[in-house]
């Protein structure tokens, strides 16, 4: 699965998820948002260390 850097990329990629079942879409969306949250936490931590 490719990494998604922004909500815009996420929305673009959701169109490719339409062939999946609703359960699969929900799991993938949850994973994507978890990745986004993790990235943002890392950015915040980097800013705090400066």
Secondary structure by P-SEA (a helix, b strand, c coil): ccccccaaaaaaaccccccccaaaaaaaaaaaaaaaaaaaaaaaaaaaac
